[in-house]
Amino acid sequence: MRIPSRYSPIVFGALLSAIMVAIVSAFVLVTTQGFHAGLAQQWAKSCLTTWPVAFPTVTLIAPWVRRVVGRVTA
């Protein structure tokens, strides 16, 4: 199954935000609380509550970031 290319910005935002939320929430939880028995459940809850904020943010901000990068790079 392939997704039509017109949805590329949405797929990009979904994947990037999901990866970033997973990594950052795991990092924050481990550094603030350490490894413990309920870490996996707490991590999943953290991901599920922050991804709905991260996804539209990344999707809306990405075009602006691409323009800025295009201006500051050779």
BAMI-726050 format. One record per residue (C-alpha): residue in one letter; x, y, z. Coordinates in nm, 4 decimals, decimal comma, m for minus. Layout:
BEGIN
<torvex rest="A" X="X" Y="Y" Z="Z"/>
...
END
This chain:
BEGIN
<torvex rest="M" X="0,0000" Y="0,0000" Z="0,0000"/>
<torvex rest="R" X="0,1429" Y="0,3339" Z="m0,1053"/>
<torvex rest="I" X="0,0232" Y="0,6726" Z="0,0062"/>
<torvex rest="P" X="m0,0242" Y="0,9300" Z="m0,2723"/>
<torvex rest="S" X="0,2568" Y="1,1860" Z="m0,2862"/>
<torvex rest="R" X="0,0158" Y="1,4754" Z="m0,2297"/>
<torvex rest="Y" X="m0,0009" Y="1,3589" Z="0,1328"/>
<torvex rest="S" X="0,3772" Y="1,3756" Z="0,1774"/>
<torvex rest="P" X="0,3737" Y="1,6776" Z="0,4120"/>
<torvex rest="I" X="0,1203" Y="1,5079" Z="0,6398"/>
<torvex rest="V" X="0,3070" Y="1,1757" Z="0,6385"/>
<torvex rest="F" X="0,6329" Y="1,3607" Z="0,7050"/>
<torvex rest="G" X="0,4792" Y="1,5461" Z="1,0000"/>
<torvex rest="A" X="0,3230" Y="1,2312" Z="1,1408"/>
<torvex rest="L" X="0,6430" Y="1,0270" Z="1,1257"/>
<torvex rest="L" X="0,8777" Y="1,3002" Z="1,2445"/>
<torvex rest="S" X="0,6535" Y="1,4005" Z="1,5339"/>
<torvex rest="A" X="0,5953" Y="1,0393" Z="1,6402"/>
<torvex rest="I" X="0,9676" Y="0,9643" Z="1,6409"/>
<torvex rest="M" X="1,0546" Y="1,2839" Z="1,8265"/>
<torvex rest="V" X="0,7799" Y="1,2380" Z="2,0861"/>
<torvex rest="A" X="0,8886" Y="0,8793" Z="2,1500"/>
<torvex rest="I" X="1,2559" Y="0,9713" Z="2,1919"/>
<torvex rest="V" X="1,2105" Y="1,2901" Z="2,3927"/>
<torvex rest="S" X="0,9458" Y="1,1520" Z="2,6277"/>
<torvex rest="A" X="1,1581" Y="0,8423" Z="2,6976"/>
<torvex rest="F" X="1,4629" Y="1,0613" Z="2,7623"/>
<torvex rest="V" X="1,2764" Y="1,2934" Z="2,9981"/>
<torvex rest="L" X="1,1144" Y="1,0097" Z="3,1904"/>
<torvex rest="V" X="1,4385" Y="0,8161" Z="3,2332"/>
<torvex rest="T" X="1,6435" Y="1,1200" Z="3,3329"/>
<torvex rest="T" X="1,3868" Y="1,2481" Z="3,5819"/>
<torvex rest="Q" X="1,2594" Y="0,9195" Z="3,7269"/>
<torvex rest="G" X="1,5103" Y="0,6544" Z="3,6241"/>
<torvex rest="F" X="1,4175" Y="0,3051" Z="3,5141"/>
<torvex rest="H" X="1,1273" Y="0,1658" Z="3,7151"/>
<torvex rest="A" X="0,8510" Y="m0,0929" Z="3,6888"/>
<torvex rest="G" X="0,5852" Y="0,1396" Z="3,5453"/>
<torvex rest="L" X="0,8124" Y="0,3162" Z="3,2973"/>
<torvex rest="A" X="0,6692" Y="0,1544" Z="2,9832"/>
<torvex rest="Q" X="0,3125" Y="0,2426" Z="3,0744"/>
<torvex rest="Q" X="0,4078" Y="0,5960" Z="3,1739"/>
<torvex rest="W" X="0,6056" Y="0,6368" Z="2,8499"/>
<torvex rest="A" X="0,3102" Y="0,5178" Z="2,6400"/>
<torvex rest="K" X="0,0758" Y="0,7582" Z="2,8194"/>
<torvex rest="S" X="0,3226" Y="1,0427" Z="2,7706"/>
<torvex rest="C" X="0,3508" Y="0,9670" Z="2,3990"/>
<torvex rest="L" X="m0,0250" Y="0,9453" Z="2,3540"/>
<torvex rest="T" X="m0,0853" Y="1,2765" Z="2,5299"/>
<torvex rest="T" X="0,1932" Y="1,4775" Z="2,3640"/>
<torvex rest="W" X="0,1759" Y="1,3491" Z="2,0064"/>
<torvex rest="P" X="m0,1535" Y="1,5293" Z="1,9310"/>
<torvex rest="V" X="0,0301" Y="1,8544" Z="2,0077"/>
<torvex rest="A" X="0,3534" Y="1,7629" Z="1,8288"/>
<torvex rest="F" X="0,1930" Y="1,6426" Z="1,5039"/>
<torvex rest="P" X="0,0147" Y="1,9632" Z="1,4026"/>
<torvex rest="T" X="0,3059" Y="2,1711" Z="1,5306"/>
<torvex rest="V" X="0,5587" Y="1,9874" Z="1,3136"/>
<torvex rest="T" X="0,3234" Y="1,9827" Z="1,0167"/>
<torvex rest="L" X="0,2591" Y="2,3570" Z="1,0360"/>
<torvex rest="I" X="0,6163" Y="2,4627" Z="1,1213"/>
<torvex rest="A" X="0,8046" Y="2,2385" Z="0,8725"/>
<torvex rest="P" X="0,7435" Y="2,4574" Z="0,5636"/>
<torvex rest="W" X="0,8708" Y="2,7635" Z="0,7484"/>
<torvex rest="V" X="1,1794" Y="2,5756" Z="0,8698"/>
<torvex rest="R" X="1,2511" Y="2,4554" Z="0,5153"/>
<torvex rest="R" X="1,2367" Y="2,8170" Z="0,3893"/>
<torvex rest="V" X="1,4685" Y="2,9380" Z="0,6656"/>
<torvex rest="V" X="1,7143" Y="2,6568" Z="0,5981"/>
<torvex rest="G" X="1,7032" Y="2,7392" Z="0,2266"/>
<torvex rest="R" X="1,7951" Y="3,0999" Z="0,3009"/>
<torvex rest="V" X="2,0807" Y="3,0286" Z="0,5409"/>
<torvex rest="T" X="2,2487" Y="2,7519" Z="0,3452"/>
<torvex rest="A" X="2,4457" Y="2,7745" Z="0,0243"/>
END
